[in-house]
Amino acid sequence: MHWGDEAKMSPDQLKAKLLFYYHKIEKGLCMPGERRLFGVDVVPHVTGLLEAWESQGQSLGDPVYRGALDSLRAYRERIVNGGLDPDGKVAPCVDSFLESRVVDSQEEISTPLRLNKQAIESVPMYGSFRALCEIRRSYRVFCDSPVENDELIRAVEVAQLSPSACNRQPCSVRVIRDSLLKRDLLSLQNGNAGFGHLAAAVLVVTADARSFFGAIERNQPYVDGGLFSMSLLYGLQVQGLVSCCLNWCVTPDTDRKAHDLLEMSSAERIIMLIAVGRPVSDAIVPRSHRKALDSIVTFR
């Protein structure tokens, strides 16, 4: 497959489409049941997108590029070397593509990831996670101590582990520290009066709609953005930082003002703002009573 139209994509669009297609290979490698030939229609997309990536001069060390190559190598190990393609439907394509690229044959194939049952069950998950969920609350009082960039980066690393549709990872985070920019941004949001100015930083969580294909996925930026944001909140809390979610329920005009203020593409959907800081001693937060479980859980 020649890269053709793919070469005209923006780097972010190309990255999203490559993630979409090579994740199909990853999923196929993890399916239960008898091993069989799969991915005949997918492999040409992956190789074509990789060619487009190279033609654009994008980094060959990027995790997405390397992940796609790893998936093709694992696919060759399973399908080609495993004798599952006797008619040569994809073997020549995969072989010729990988052989024309320098690959360290001693490097371990890193996909798919093997997680054994003992490793999963040995992690003390529920108690620790329940405690983290109970301590996380929306704080509206912050002390004067700064929040370090490294702390925010660690929280974003946690958020990156969130699931997303076909692993397209559409979300980004902008950290707003500048006092004037922070003031102007918060003036566009209707729920931070009286405390927003105290935050050490305001995080703007966005999801790029260009990562999705067609109207059928019109809601997916917000689904993926919500999953990402919740993990980000836990990533902050587990480091002793506190936060408050600030909804982005605004008019289209206000949304455009925020995009202009932050110099953002209109394709980036603002999911929410998050005020972040360090807690004061003996902070008071809402108890936020939860609904009765039997009112929200149904077993059929």
DRENFI-33996 format. One line per 3 residues: their letters; for each residue x, y, z negated of N, C-alpha, C. Coordinates in nm, 2 decimals. Example, Ala and Ser with C-alpha at 12.3 -4.5 7.8 and 13.67 -1.06 7.14 Angstrom:
BEGIN
as	1.32:-0.57:-0.78:1.23:-0.45:-0.78:1.32:-0.33:-0.78 | 1.28:-0.22:-0.71:1.37:-0.11:-0.71:1.29:0.00:-0.79
REM end
This chain:
BEGIN
mhw	0.08:-0.12:0.00:0.00:0.00:0.00:0.09:0.12:0.00 | 0.06:0.22:0.09:0.13:0.34:0.09:0.06:0.44:-0.01 | 0.14:0.53:-0.06:0.09:0.61:-0.17:-0.01:0.72:-0.12
gde	0.01:0.77:0.00:-0.09:0.85:0.07:-0.15:0.96:-0.02 | -0.28:0.95:-0.05:-0.35:1.05:-0.13:-0.30:1.06:-0.27 | -0.25:0.96:-0.33:-0.20:0.96:-0.46:-0.09:1.06:-0.48
akm	-0.01:1.08:-0.38:0.10:1.18:-0.39:0.05:1.32:-0.40 | -0.08:1.34:-0.37:-0.13:1.48:-0.38:-0.19:1.50:-0.52 | -0.20:1.40:-0.60:-0.25:1.41:-0.74:-0.16:1.49:-0.83
spd	-0.22:1.56:-0.93:-0.13:1.62:-1.03:-0.07:1.51:-1.11 | 0.04:1.54:-1.18:0.11:1.44:-1.26:0.02:1.38:-1.36 | -0.07:1.46:-1.42:-0.16:1.41:-1.53:-0.27:1.32:-1.46
qlk	-0.32:1.35:-1.35:-0.41:1.27:-1.28:-0.35:1.13:-1.24 | -0.23:1.14:-1.19:-0.16:1.02:-1.14:-0.13:0.93:-1.26 | -0.09:0.99:-1.37:-0.07:0.91:-1.50:-0.19:0.84:-1.54
akl	-0.31:0.91:-1.54:-0.43:0.85:-1.59:-0.47:0.74:-1.50 | -0.46:0.75:-1.37:-0.50:0.65:-1.27:-0.40:0.53:-1.28 | -0.27:0.55:-1.31:-0.18:0.44:-1.32:-0.21:0.36:-1.45
lfy	-0.24:0.44:-1.56:-0.28:0.37:-1.68:-0.40:0.28:-1.66 | -0.50:0.34:-1.59:-0.62:0.27:-1.57:-0.60:0.14:-1.49 | -0.52:0.14:-1.39:-0.50:0.02:-1.31:-0.40:-0.08:-1.38
yhk	-0.29:-0.04:-1.43:-0.20:-0.14:-1.49:-0.26:-0.20:-1.62 | -0.35:-0.12:-1.68:-0.41:-0.18:-1.80:-0.50:-0.30:-1.76 | -0.55:-0.30:-1.64:-0.63:-0.42:-1.59:-0.54:-0.54:-1.59
iek	-0.41:-0.52:-1.55:-0.32:-0.63:-1.55:-0.29:-0.68:-1.69 | -0.27:-0.59:-1.78:-0.25:-0.62:-1.92:-0.37:-0.70:-1.98 | -0.49:-0.65:-1.95:-0.60:-0.72:-2.00:-0.62:-0.86:-1.95
glc	-0.59:-0.88:-1.82:-0.59:-1.01:-1.75:-0.49:-1.11:-1.81 | -0.38:-1.06:-1.86:-0.28:-1.14:-1.92:-0.32:-1.19:-2.06 | -0.42:-1.12:-2.12:-0.46:-1.16:-2.25:-0.59:-1.23:-2.26
mpg	-0.65:-1.26:-2.14:-0.78:-1.33:-2.14:-0.76:-1.48:-2.18 | -0.86:-1.53:-2.25:-0.86:-1.67:-2.29:-0.90:-1.76:-2.18 | -0.88:-1.89:-2.20:-0.92:-1.99:-2.10:-0.81:-2.03:-2.01
err	-0.84:-2.11:-1.91:-0.74:-2.17:-1.82:-0.67:-2.06:-1.74 | -0.54:-2.07:-1.73:-0.47:-1.96:-1.65:-0.50:-1.98:-1.50 | -0.53:-1.86:-1.44:-0.57:-1.86:-1.30:-0.51:-1.73:-1.23
lfg	-0.53:-1.73:-1.10:-0.49:-1.61:-1.03:-0.59:-1.50:-1.05 | -0.54:-1.38:-1.08:-0.62:-1.26:-1.10:-0.54:-1.14:-1.05 | -0.61:-1.03:-1.04:-0.54:-0.90:-1.00:-0.50:-0.88:-0.86
vdv	-0.56:-0.96:-0.77:-0.52:-0.95:-0.63:-0.55:-0.81:-0.57 | -0.66:-0.75:-0.61:-0.69:-0.62:-0.56:-0.63:-0.51:-0.65 | -0.58:-0.54:-0.77:-0.53:-0.44:-0.86:-0.38:-0.41:-0.83
vph	-0.30:-0.52:-0.81:-0.16:-0.50:-0.79:-0.12:-0.40:-0.68 | -0.19:-0.40:-0.56:-0.15:-0.29:-0.47:-0.18:-0.15:-0.52 | -0.28:-0.13:-0.60:-0.30:0.00:-0.66:-0.19:0.04:-0.75
vtg	-0.14:-0.06:-0.83:-0.03:-0.03:-0.93:0.10:0.01:-0.85 | 0.13:-0.08:-0.75:0.26:-0.05:-0.68:0.25:0.08:-0.60 | 0.13:0.11:-0.54:0.11:0.23:-0.47:0.12:0.36:-0.56
lle	0.07:0.35:-0.68:0.07:0.46:-0.77:0.22:0.48:-0.82 | 0.29:0.37:-0.84:0.43:0.38:-0.88:0.51:0.44:-0.77 | 0.48:0.41:-0.65:0.55:0.48:-0.54:0.52:0.63:-0.54
awe	0.40:0.66:-0.56:0.36:0.80:-0.57:0.43:0.87:-0.68 | 0.44:0.81:-0.79:0.51:0.86:-0.91:0.66:0.89:-0.87 | 0.72:0.80:-0.81:0.86:0.82:-0.77:0.87:0.93:-0.66
sqg	0.78:0.94:-0.57:0.78:1.04:-0.47:0.77:1.18:-0.53 | 0.70:1.19:-0.64:0.68:1.32:-0.70:0.81:1.36:-0.79 | 0.90:1.27:-0.80:1.02:1.29:-0.88:0.99:1.29:-1.03
qsl	0.89:1.22:-1.07:0.86:1.21:-1.22:0.96:1.12:-1.28 | 0.97:1.13:-1.42:1.07:1.06:-1.49:1.05:0.91:-1.48 | 1.16:0.84:-1.45:1.15:0.69:-1.45:1.17:0.63:-1.59
gdp	1.19:0.72:-1.69:1.20:0.67:-1.82:1.07:0.69:-1.90 | 0.97:0.75:-1.84:0.85:0.78:-1.90:0.78:0.65:-1.95 | 0.72:0.65:-2.07:0.66:0.52:-2.12:0.55:0.47:-2.03
vyr	0.48:0.55:-1.96:0.38:0.50:-1.87:0.44:0.43:-1.75 | 0.54:0.49:-1.69:0.61:0.43:-1.58:0.67:0.30:-1.62 | 0.74:0.30:-1.73:0.80:0.17:-1.78:0.70:0.07:-1.81
gal	0.59:0.11:-1.87:0.48:0.02:-1.91:0.42:-0.05:-1.78 | 0.41:0.03:-1.68:0.35:-0.03:-1.55:0.45:-0.13:-1.50 | 0.58:-0.10:-1.50:0.68:-0.20:-1.45:0.68:-0.32:-1.54
dsl	0.67:-0.30:-1.67:0.67:-0.42:-1.76:0.55:-0.51:-1.73 | 0.43:-0.44:-1.70:0.32:-0.52:-1.67:0.33:-0.60:-1.54 | 0.40:-0.54:-1.44:0.42:-0.62:-1.32:0.52:-0.73:-1.34
ray	0.62:-0.71:-1.42:0.72:-0.81:-1.45:0.65:-0.93:-1.53 | 0.56:-0.90:-1.62:0.49:-1.00:-1.70:0.39:-1.07:-1.60 | 0.33:-1.00:-1.51:0.24:-1.06:-1.41:0.32:-1.16:-1.32
rer	0.44:-1.12:-1.28:0.52:-1.21:-1.20:0.55:-1.33:-1.27 | 0.59:-1.32:-1.40:0.62:-1.43:-1.48:0.51:-1.53:-1.49 | 0.39:-1.47:-1.51:0.27:-1.56:-1.52:0.22:-1.61:-1.39
ivn	0.20:-1.53:-1.29:0.14:-1.57:-1.17:0.23:-1.62:-1.06 | 0.34:-1.55:-1.04:0.43:-1.60:-0.93:0.51:-1.71:-0.98 | 0.59:-1.69:-1.09:0.67:-1.80:-1.14:0.59:-1.91:-1.19
ggl	0.47:-1.89:-1.23:0.39:-2.00:-1.29:0.31:-2.08:-1.18 | 0.34:-2.04:-1.05:0.28:-2.12:-0.95:0.13:-2.11:-0.93 | 0.07:-1.99:-0.97:-0.07:-1.97:-0.96:-0.11:-1.90:-0.83
dpd	-0.01:-1.87:-0.75:-0.04:-1.80:-0.62:0.02:-1.88:-0.50 | -0.03:-2.00:-0.48:0.03:-2.09:-0.38:0.01:-2.03:-0.24 | -0.09:-1.95:-0.22:-0.12:-1.90:-0.08:-0.05:-1.76:-0.06
gkv	0.02:-1.72:-0.16:0.10:-1.59:-0.14:0.02:-1.47:-0.13 | -0.09:-1.46:-0.20:-0.18:-1.34:-0.19:-0.12:-1.22:-0.25 | -0.04:-1.23:-0.36:0.02:-1.12:-0.42:0.17:-1.13:-0.44
apc	0.22:-1.26:-0.44:0.36:-1.28:-0.47:0.45:-1.20:-0.39 | 0.44:-1.19:-0.25:0.53:-1.11:-0.18:0.53:-0.96:-0.21 | 0.42:-0.91:-0.24:0.40:-0.77:-0.28:0.48:-0.74:-0.41
vds	0.45:-0.83:-0.51:0.52:-0.81:-0.64:0.67:-0.83:-0.63 | 0.71:-0.93:-0.57:0.85:-0.96:-0.56:0.93:-0.85:-0.49 | 0.88:-0.81:-0.37:0.95:-0.71:-0.30:0.95:-0.57:-0.37
fle	0.84:-0.54:-0.44:0.84:-0.42:-0.52:0.94:-0.42:-0.63 | 0.94:-0.53:-0.71:1.03:-0.53:-0.83:1.18:-0.55:-0.78 | 1.20:-0.62:-0.68:1.34:-0.64:-0.64:1.41:-0.52:-0.58
srv	1.32:-0.42:-0.54:1.38:-0.30:-0.48:1.41:-0.19:-0.59 | 1.38:-0.23:-0.72:1.40:-0.14:-0.83:1.49:-0.20:-0.93 | 1.58:-0.12:-0.99:1.68:-0.17:-1.08:1.61:-0.20:-1.21
vds	1.61:-0.33:-1.25:1.54:-0.37:-1.37:1.64:-0.46:-1.45 | 1.66:-0.43:-1.58:1.75:-0.51:-1.66:1.69:-0.64:-1.69 | 1.74:-0.74:-1.63:1.68:-0.88:-1.64:1.70:-0.93:-1.78
qee	1.78:-0.87:-1.86:1.80:-0.92:-2.00:1.70:-0.86:-2.09 | 1.63:-0.75:-2.04:1.54:-0.68:-2.13:1.41:-0.77:-2.15 | 1.37:-0.78:-2.27:1.25:-0.86:-2.30:1.13:-0.80:-2.24
ist	1.04:-0.88:-2.18:0.92:-0.83:-2.13:0.83:-0.79:-2.25 | 0.79:-0.66:-2.26:0.72:-0.61:-2.38:0.57:-0.62:-2.37 | 0.51:-0.67:-2.27:0.37:-0.67:-2.26:0.33:-0.81:-2.20
plr	0.23:-0.87:-2.25:0.14:-0.83:-2.36:0.20:-0.85:-2.49 | 0.15:-0.79:-2.59:0.20:-0.79:-2.73:0.14:-0.91:-2.80 | 0.23:-0.99:-2.87:0.18:-1.11:-2.94:0.17:-1.08:-3.09
lnk	0.04:-1.09:-3.13:0.01:-1.07:-3.28:-0.04:-1.20:-3.33 | 0.03:-1.27:-3.42:-0.01:-1.39:-3.48:-0.11:-1.37:-3.59 | -0.19:-1.47:-3.62:-0.30:-1.45:-3.72:-0.24:-1.42:-3.86
qai	-0.13:-1.49:-3.89:-0.07:-1.47:-4.02:-0.03:-1.32:-4.04 | 0.03:-1.26:-3.94:0.07:-1.12:-3.95:-0.05:-1.03:-3.97 | -0.16:-1.06:-3.90:-0.28:-0.97:-3.92:-0.34:-0.99:-4.06
esv	-0.35:-1.11:-4.11:-0.41:-1.14:-4.23:-0.32:-1.09:-4.35 | -0.19:-1.08:-4.33:-0.10:-1.05:-4.44:-0.10:-0.90:-4.47 | -0.16:-0.82:-4.39:-0.16:-0.67:-4.41:-0.27:-0.64:-4.51
pmy	-0.24:-0.57:-4.62:-0.34:-0.54:-4.72:-0.43:-0.43:-4.67 | -0.52:-0.46:-4.57:-0.59:-0.36:-4.50:-0.70:-0.29:-4.58 | -0.80:-0.36:-4.62:-0.92:-0.30:-4.67:-0.91:-0.21:-4.78
gsf	-0.84:-0.26:-4.89:-0.83:-0.18:-5.01:-0.76:-0.04:-4.98 | -0.64:-0.05:-4.92:-0.57:0.07:-4.89:-0.64:0.17:-4.80 | -0.70:0.11:-4.70:-0.78:0.19:-4.60:-0.90:0.26:-4.67
ral	-0.97:0.18:-4.75:-1.09:0.23:-4.82:-1.04:0.35:-4.91 | -0.93:0.33:-4.98:-0.88:0.44:-5.06:-0.85:0.57:-4.98 | -0.79:0.55:-4.86:-0.76:0.66:-4.78:-0.89:0.73:-4.73
cei	-0.99:0.65:-4.70:-1.11:0.71:-4.65:-1.18:0.79:-4.76 | -1.18:0.74:-4.88:-1.24:0.80:-5.00:-1.18:0.93:-5.04 | -1.04:0.94:-5.02:-0.97:1.06:-5.06:-0.98:1.17:-4.95
rrs	-1.00:1.13:-4.83:-1.02:1.23:-4.72:-1.15:1.30:-4.73 | -1.14:1.43:-4.75:-1.26:1.51:-4.75:-1.23:1.64:-4.67 | -1.33:1.72:-4.65:-1.31:1.85:-4.58:-1.27:1.95:-4.69
yrv	-1.15:2.00:-4.68:-1.09:2.10:-4.77:-1.11:2.24:-4.71 | -1.15:2.33:-4.80:-1.16:2.47:-4.76:-1.08:2.56:-4.84 | -0.99:2.50:-4.92:-0.89:2.58:-5.00:-0.75:2.53:-4.97
fcd	-0.66:2.61:-4.92:-0.53:2.57:-4.89:-0.43:2.65:-4.97 | -0.31:2.59:-5.01:-0.21:2.67:-5.07:-0.12:2.73:-4.97 | -0.02:2.81:-5.01:0.06:2.89:-4.92:0.17:2.81:-4.86
spv	0.19:2.69:-4.90:0.31:2.61:-4.85:0.29:2.58:-4.71 | 0.40:2.58:-4.63:0.38:2.55:-4.48:0.37:2.40:-4.46 | 0.32:2.38:-4.34:0.31:2.24:-4.29:0.42:2.23:-4.18
end	0.50:2.12:-4.19:0.62:2.10:-4.10:0.57:2.04:-3.97 | 0.65:2.08:-3.87:0.62:2.02:-3.73:0.63:1.87:-3.74 | 0.73:1.81:-3.81:0.75:1.67:-3.81:0.63:1.60:-3.87
eli	0.56:1.66:-3.97:0.44:1.60:-4.03:0.33:1.59:-3.93 | 0.32:1.70:-3.85:0.21:1.70:-3.75:0.24:1.60:-3.64 | 0.36:1.59:-3.60:0.40:1.49:-3.50:0.37:1.35:-3.55
rav	0.40:1.32:-3.67:0.37:1.19:-3.72:0.22:1.16:-3.72 | 0.14:1.26:-3.75:0.00:1.24:-3.75:-0.05:1.22:-3.61 | 0.01:1.29:-3.51:-0.03:1.27:-3.37:0.01:1.13:-3.32
eva	0.13:1.08:-3.37:0.17:0.95:-3.33:0.07:0.85:-3.38 | 0.01:0.87:-3.50:-0.10:0.78:-3.55:-0.22:0.79:-3.45 | -0.25:0.91:-3.42:-0.37:0.93:-3.33:-0.35:0.87:-3.20
qls	-0.23:0.86:-3.15:-0.21:0.80:-3.02:-0.24:0.65:-3.01 | -0.24:0.59:-3.13:-0.28:0.45:-3.14:-0.43:0.42:-3.13 | -0.50:0.53:-3.12:-0.65:0.51:-3.11:-0.69:0.45:-2.98
psa	-0.79:0.37:-2.97:-0.84:0.31:-2.84:-0.89:0.42:-2.75 | -0.88:0.40:-2.62:-0.93:0.49:-2.52:-0.97:0.41:-2.40 | -1.07:0.46:-2.32:-1.12:0.38:-2.21:-1.00:0.35:-2.11
cnr	-0.98:0.22:-2.10:-0.88:0.16:-2.01:-0.74:0.22:-2.05 | -0.72:0.26:-2.17:-0.59:0.31:-2.22:-0.55:0.43:-2.15 | -0.64:0.52:-2.11:-0.60:0.64:-2.03:-0.55:0.75:-2.11
qpc	-0.58:0.75:-2.24:-0.52:0.84:-2.34:-0.53:0.99:-2.29 | -0.66:1.04:-2.28:-0.68:1.17:-2.23:-0.66:1.29:-2.32 | -0.63:1.26:-2.45:-0.63:1.36:-2.55:-0.49:1.43:-2.57
svr	-0.50:1.56:-2.60:-0.38:1.64:-2.63:-0.41:1.72:-2.76 | -0.31:1.77:-2.82:-0.32:1.86:-2.94:-0.24:1.98:-2.92 | -0.30:2.10:-2.94:-0.23:2.22:-2.95:-0.22:2.27:-3.09
vir	-0.11:2.30:-3.14:-0.09:2.35:-3.28:-0.08:2.50:-3.27 | -0.18:2.57:-3.34:-0.18:2.71:-3.34:-0.14:2.76:-3.48 | -0.02:2.83:-3.48:0.03:2.89:-3.60:0.03:3.04:-3.60
dsl	0.05:3.10:-3.48:0.06:3.24:-3.47:-0.06:3.31:-3.53 | -0.05:3.40:-3.63:-0.16:3.45:-3.70:-0.26:3.52:-3.62 | -0.22:3.60:-3.52:-0.31:3.67:-3.43:-0.39:3.58:-3.34
lkr	-0.31:3.48:-3.28:-0.38:3.38:-3.20:-0.48:3.30:-3.28 | -0.44:3.26:-3.40:-0.52:3.18:-3.48:-0.65:3.26:-3.52 | -0.63:3.39:-3.55:-0.75:3.48:-3.58:-0.85:3.48:-3.47
dll	-0.79:3.51:-3.35:-0.88:3.52:-3.23:-0.95:3.39:-3.20 | -0.88:3.28:-3.21:-0.94:3.15:-3.18:-1.05:3.12:-3.29 | -1.03:3.14:-3.41:-1.13:3.12:-3.52:-1.25:3.21:-3.51
slq	-1.23:3.32:-3.45:-1.34:3.42:-3.43:-1.44:3.36:-3.33 | -1.40:3.26:-3.25:-1.49:3.20:-3.16:-1.57:3.08:-3.21 | -1.53:3.04:-3.33:-1.59:2.92:-3.40:-1.68:2.96:-3.51
ngn	-1.79:2.90:-3.53:-1.89:2.95:-3.62:-1.90:2.89:-3.76 | -1.79:2.81:-3.80:-1.80:2.75:-3.93:-1.68:2.76:-4.02 | -1.60:2.86:-3.99:-1.47:2.87:-4.07:-1.47:3.00:-4.16
agf	-1.58:3.08:-4.16:-1.58:3.20:-4.24:-1.54:3.18:-4.38 | -1.45:3.26:-4.43:-1.42:3.26:-4.57:-1.30:3.17:-4.61 | -1.26:3.08:-4.51:-1.14:3.00:-4.55:-1.05:2.97:-4.43
ghl	-1.10:2.98:-4.31:-1.02:2.95:-4.19:-0.88:3.01:-4.19 | -0.88:3.14:-4.23:-0.76:3.22:-4.23:-0.65:3.16:-4.32 | -0.69:3.08:-4.42:-0.60:3.02:-4.52:-0.52:2.90:-4.46
aaa	-0.57:2.84:-4.35:-0.50:2.72:-4.30:-0.36:2.75:-4.25 | -0.27:2.66:-4.28:-0.13:2.68:-4.23:-0.13:2.67:-4.07 | -0.22:2.59:-4.02:-0.22:2.57:-3.87:-0.36:2.53:-3.83
vlv	-0.40:2.56:-3.71:-0.53:2.51:-3.66:-0.49:2.42:-3.54 | -0.54:2.30:-3.54:-0.52:2.21:-3.43:-0.63:2.21:-3.33 | -0.60:2.22:-3.21:-0.71:2.21:-3.10:-0.69:2.08:-3.03
vta	-0.79:2.00:-3.05:-0.80:1.86:-2.99:-0.87:1.87:-2.86 | -0.81:1.83:-2.75:-0.88:1.83:-2.62:-0.87:1.70:-2.55 | -0.96:1.68:-2.46:-0.96:1.56:-2.37:-0.97:1.60:-2.23
dar	-0.88:1.55:-2.14:-0.88:1.60:-2.00:-0.98:1.52:-1.92 | -1.08:1.59:-1.87:-1.18:1.52:-1.79:-1.13:1.46:-1.66 | -1.01:1.51:-1.61:-0.95:1.45:-1.49:-0.90:1.31:-1.51
sff	-0.90:1.26:-1.63:-0.86:1.12:-1.66:-0.97:1.03:-1.63 | -1.09:1.08:-1.60:-1.21:0.99:-1.58:-1.26:1.01:-1.44 | -1.33:0.91:-1.39:-1.37:0.90:-1.25:-1.52:0.90:-1.24
gai	-1.58:1.01:-1.19:-1.72:1.01:-1.16:-1.81:1.04:-1.28 | -1.94:1.07:-1.24:-2.04:1.10:-1.34:-2.07:0.99:-1.44 | -2.04:0.87:-1.40:-2.07:0.76:-1.50:-1.99:0.77:-1.62
ern	-1.87:0.84:-1.62:-1.79:0.85:-1.73:-1.79:0.99:-1.79 | -1.90:1.06:-1.77:-1.91:1.20:-1.81:-1.90:1.22:-1.96 | -1.94:1.12:-2.04:-1.94:1.13:-2.18:-1.81:1.08:-2.25
qpy	-1.73:1.01:-2.17:-1.61:0.94:-2.22:-1.51:1.04:-2.28 | -1.49:1.16:-2.23:-1.39:1.25:-2.30:-1.42:1.27:-2.44 | -1.55:1.28:-2.47:-1.60:1.31:-2.61:-1.59:1.18:-2.70
vdg	-1.61:1.07:-2.64:-1.60:0.94:-2.71:-1.45:0.92:-2.75 | -1.36:0.93:-2.65:-1.22:0.91:-2.67:-1.17:1.02:-2.76 | -1.22:1.14:-2.74:-1.17:1.25:-2.83:-1.21:1.24:-2.97
glf	-1.33:1.18:-3.00:-1.37:1.16:-3.13:-1.29:1.05:-3.20 | -1.26:0.94:-3.13:-1.17:0.84:-3.19:-1.04:0.89:-3.22 | -0.98:0.97:-3.13:-0.85:1.03:-3.15:-0.85:1.12:-3.27
sms	-0.95:1.20:-3.28:-0.96:1.30:-3.39:-0.97:1.24:-3.52 | -1.04:1.13:-3.53:-1.06:1.06:-3.66:-0.92:1.00:-3.71 | -0.85:0.94:-3.61:-0.72:0.89:-3.65:-0.62:1.00:-3.68
lly	-0.64:1.11:-3.62:-0.55:1.23:-3.65:-0.57:1.28:-3.79 | -0.70:1.28:-3.83:-0.73:1.32:-3.97:-0.67:1.23:-4.07 | -0.68:1.10:-4.04:-0.62:1.00:-4.13:-0.46:1.01:-4.13
glq	-0.41:1.04:-4.02:-0.26:1.06:-4.01:-0.22:1.18:-4.09 | -0.30:1.28:-4.10:-0.27:1.40:-4.18:-0.28:1.37:-4.33 | -0.39:1.30:-4.36:-0.43:1.28:-4.50:-0.32:1.18:-4.57
vqg	-0.28:1.08:-4.49:-0.19:0.99:-4.55:-0.05:1.05:-4.59 | -0.02:1.17:-4.53:0.10:1.24:-4.56:0.08:1.34:-4.67 | -0.04:1.35:-4.73:-0.07:1.45:-4.83:-0.11:1.58:-4.78
lvs	-0.14:1.59:-4.65:-0.20:1.71:-4.60:-0.35:1.70:-4.60 | -0.42:1.81:-4.60:-0.56:1.82:-4.61:-0.61:1.90:-4.49 | -0.74:1.88:-4.46:-0.79:1.93:-4.33:-0.94:1.96:-4.34
ccl	-0.99:2.03:-4.24:-1.13:2.05:-4.23:-1.17:2.05:-4.08 | -1.26:1.97:-4.04:-1.30:1.96:-3.90:-1.39:2.09:-3.88 | -1.36:2.15:-3.76:-1.44:2.27:-3.72:-1.51:2.24:-3.59
nwc	-1.64:2.23:-3.59:-1.71:2.19:-3.47:-1.69:2.28:-3.36 | -1.71:2.24:-3.24:-1.70:2.32:-3.12:-1.84:2.32:-3.05 | -1.94:2.37:-3.12:-2.07:2.39:-3.07:-2.09:2.53:-3.03
vtp	-2.05:2.56:-2.91:-2.04:2.70:-2.86:-2.11:2.71:-2.72 | -2.14:2.84:-2.68:-2.20:2.86:-2.55:-2.09:2.84:-2.44 | -2.13:2.82:-2.32:-2.03:2.81:-2.21:-1.94:2.94:-2.20
dtd	-2.00:3.05:-2.23:-1.92:3.18:-2.23:-1.81:3.18:-2.33 | -1.85:3.13:-2.45:-1.75:3.13:-2.56:-1.64:3.02:-2.53 | -1.68:2.91:-2.47:-1.59:2.81:-2.44:-1.49:2.86:-2.33
rka	-1.53:2.94:-2.24:-1.44:3.00:-2.14:-1.35:3.09:-2.20 | -1.39:3.17:-2.30:-1.30:3.26:-2.37:-1.19:3.19:-2.44 | -1.23:3.07:-2.50:-1.12:2.99:-2.57:-1.02:2.94:-2.47
hdl	-1.07:2.89:-2.36:-0.98:2.84:-2.25:-0.89:2.95:-2.20 | -0.94:3.07:-2.18:-0.86:3.18:-2.14:-0.76:3.21:-2.25 | -0.80:3.22:-2.37:-0.71:3.25:-2.48:-0.60:3.16:-2.49
lem	-0.62:3.03:-2.47:-0.52:2.93:-2.49:-0.45:2.89:-2.36 | -0.50:2.96:-2.25:-0.44:2.93:-2.12:-0.45:2.78:-2.08 | -0.57:2.73:-2.10:-0.60:2.59:-2.07:-0.68:2.58:-1.94
ssa	-0.66:2.46:-1.88:-0.73:2.43:-1.76:-0.88:2.41:-1.80 | -0.97:2.44:-1.71:-1.11:2.42:-1.74:-1.15:2.27:-1.75 | -1.06:2.18:-1.69:-1.08:2.04:-1.70:-1.06:1.98:-1.84
eri	-0.99:2.06:-1.93:-0.97:2.01:-2.06:-1.09:2.05:-2.15 | -1.15:1.95:-2.20:-1.27:1.96:-2.29:-1.22:1.98:-2.43 | -1.26:2.09:-2.50:-1.23:2.11:-2.64:-1.32:2.01:-2.72
iml	-1.26:1.92:-2.79:-1.34:1.83:-2.88:-1.37:1.89:-3.01 | -1.27:1.95:-3.08:-1.29:2.02:-3.21:-1.16:2.09:-3.24 | -1.18:2.18:-3.34:-1.06:2.24:-3.41:-1.05:2.18:-3.54
iav	-0.93:2.17:-3.59:-0.90:2.12:-3.73:-0.81:2.21:-3.80 | -0.86:2.26:-3.91:-0.78:2.35:-4.00:-0.70:2.26:-4.09 | -0.57:2.28:-4.10:-0.47:2.20:-4.17:-0.39:2.28:-4.27
grp	-0.37:2.22:-4.39:-0.28:2.28:-4.48:-0.25:2.19:-4.60 | -0.20:2.24:-4.70:-0.17:2.16:-4.82:-0.27:2.20:-4.93 | -0.31:2.10:-5.01:-0.41:2.12:-5.11:-0.36:2.21:-5.23
vsd	-0.45:2.28:-5.29:-0.42:2.35:-5.42:-0.45:2.24:-5.53 | -0.40:2.27:-5.65:-0.42:2.18:-5.76:-0.57:2.18:-5.80 | -0.63:2.07:-5.82:-0.77:2.05:-5.87:-0.86:2.12:-5.77
aiv	-0.85:2.09:-5.64:-0.94:2.15:-5.54:-1.08:2.09:-5.56 | -1.18:2.17:-5.53:-1.31:2.12:-5.54:-1.36:2.10:-5.39 | -1.42:1.99:-5.37:-1.47:1.95:-5.24:-1.61:1.90:-5.25
prs	-1.69:1.91:-5.14:-1.83:1.84:-5.15:-1.82:1.69:-5.17 | -1.91:1.64:-5.25:-1.91:1.50:-5.26:-1.96:1.43:-5.13 | -2.05:1.50:-5.06:-2.10:1.45:-4.93:-2.15:1.31:-4.95
hrk	-2.26:1.29:-5.02:-2.33:1.16:-5.04:-2.36:1.10:-4.90 | -2.34:0.97:-4.90:-2.37:0.89:-4.78:-2.50:0.83:-4.79 | -2.56:0.80:-4.67:-2.69:0.73:-4.66:-2.68:0.59:-4.72
ald	-2.80:0.54:-4.76:-2.80:0.40:-4.80:-2.76:0.31:-4.69 | -2.68:0.21:-4.72:-2.63:0.12:-4.61:-2.74:0.05:-4.54 | -2.85:0.01:-4.61:-2.95:-0.06:-4.54:-3.04:0.03:-4.45
siv	-3.01:0.16:-4.45:-3.08:0.24:-4.36:-3.00:0.26:-4.23 | -2.88:0.21:-4.22:-2.80:0.23:-4.10:-2.74:0.10:-4.04 | -2.76:-0.01:-4.12:-2.71:-0.14:-4.07:-2.82:-0.23:-4.04
tfr	-2.82:-0.29:-3.92:-2.93:-0.38:-3.88:-2.86:-0.51:-3.83 | -2.91:-0.62:-3.88:-2.86:-0.75:-3.84:-2.97:-0.82:-3.76 | -2.93:-0.87:-3.64:-3.03:-0.94:-3.56:-2.99:-1.08:-3.53
REM end
